[in-house]
Amino acid sequence: MKSAVAYYSYSGNTKQVAKALIAQLAARGEVLEIELRSLDESSSFFAQCRRAFKKTRGKIQDAQHDLSGYDLLFLGTPVWAFGPAPAMNTYLDQLIGIKDKKAVLFTTCGSGAGNERCLNYMQQLLEKKGAAVICRFTIQQAKIRDTDFILAQINKVLRLWPNG
């Protein structure tokens, strides 16, 4: 199984989940890590929230956008003001080669408010491009240091592919 894990992480929480996911996937086959890097992210929490709430697209460093060579896609973002980070919005817009691909969405969040709205928005963008979101999971900030919890959530997802 060839998997691609694309994620954006501002504080490091989403990156921590992505790294645990990548380690589990590497035991099952080839995995591509795509860490999105924002070129225009504000350091102001309120500016970040305003941009996310407006579904702003951010400028990102060049990243692999053609995922046609991968069987399974994982996309992760922090939840900011009920939506994905602007860097993830841009990446989702630029994705190609995902028609008929299976995708898993993951988020990290503080309170959990807006998490479903964020996941639904990402899922709609992917489905418009022909991908099928087959699973979603979330790690709240209070659980981000709980490695066993994170691995349990990841392994629930990976059990969907016993031979993959």
N, C-alpha and C positions, 0 to 999 in steps of 0.2 A: 504494500500500500504506500502510495506517495501522498504525503500531506503537506499543506502549506499553512503556516500560522502567521497571520498578519495582525499586528496590534499597535496601538498607540498608548503610551504611558507617560503621564506628566510627573506624578509623584513617585512612581516605581511600583505601585500596587498591581497595576495591570501587567506590568513586565514580570513581576514575581509569579503570577498565575500562568502567564505565557511560558515562562521558563520551565515550570513544573510540567505543563502540558507537553512541551517539546521533548523533555526527558522521557516521558511515558511513550510518546509517539515514536521516538528514535529506536525503542526496543522492538517496534512492530514494522519498521521500514524506513524509507527515506523521508526526511522532513526538511522543509525549507522554512527558515525563520525570516520574517519580514518585519523589522522594527521600523515603524513610521516615525519620522522626525519632522516636527513642525519648524518651519522657517519664519513664522510670524505669530507665534503664540505669546500672548500677554502674560506677564507675571501677576497681574491683578486678578484675583478671584472673581470679582464682579464683572470685569471685562470678559473673562472666560465664559462665565455663565450667560452673559448677554449674547455673545457670539453663538454659543451652543443653542440657546433658546430660539434664536432667529434662524437656526439651521445653516449658519454661515459655513462656507467652504474655506479652508485654510491653505496656505502654501506649504507644500511638503517637499522634502528632499526626494530626489528620484528614487523610486522603488519599483520592484517587479510588479507589473500590472496584469500581465498575461499569465493566467493560471490554468491554461488549457492542459498542461501536462501533469496536473495533480488530480488525485481521486477524491480527496476530502479537503475542504477548506475550513479553517477556524479563523474567526475574526473577533478581536477583542478591543474594548474601549472602556474608559471610565464613563460614568453617567454624569453629565453636567447639565443642570437645568432641564431635566426631562429628555435629554438627547445625547447622542454621541459627541465626542470632541470634534471640533472642526477638521482636524487632520484626518479623522476616520471618514467624515462626510466626503472629503475630497477623494480619498482612496476608493471608497465605494463607487463614486461617480466614474472613476478612471478604470475600474476593473473590467477586464475582457477575458474571454475564454471560459466563462463560468456557466454557460448554458448546459443544462442537464447535470450540473455538479451538485453534490451534497455539501451542505454547509452547516457549521455549528457556530452559534454566536455566544460570546461570553462577555460579561461586564463586571466591573468592580464599582462599588458605590458606598456612600456613607450611610444614609438613613434608609435607602431603598425607595424613597419617593421618586417617582418618575422612571423607575427601572423598566417596567413593562412598556411604557410609552417609547422609551429608547429602543428596546429590543424589537418592538413592533415596527418602528420606523426603519431600522436596519433591515429587517426581514422584508418589508415592502420593496425597498430598493433592490435587494438581491433577487426577489421573485420577478421583478420587472425585467431583469436580465436573464431570466430562465433558470436560476438556481433554486434548489429546494432546501429550505432550512428545516433540518430534521431534529434539531435539539438546541436548547438554550440553557445556559446556567449562569449563575451570579454568585460572586463572592463579596460579601459585605466587608467593609473596612475592619469591623470588630473581629473578623475571622481571618484576616490577611496573614497573620503570623502563625496560624494554626495549620501547619503543613499537612497533618493527618486529614483535616477537614477538606483542604484543597484537593489532596490526592483522592479522597473518597468521591468528591464531585466529578473529578476528571475520569475516574475509573467507571463511574456510572455511565458516562458518555461512551467510553471506549468499549464497554461490554456490548454495545450495539453492533460491533464488528468483531465477533469472536475469531474469525479467520484472517482479519485484516492486520 
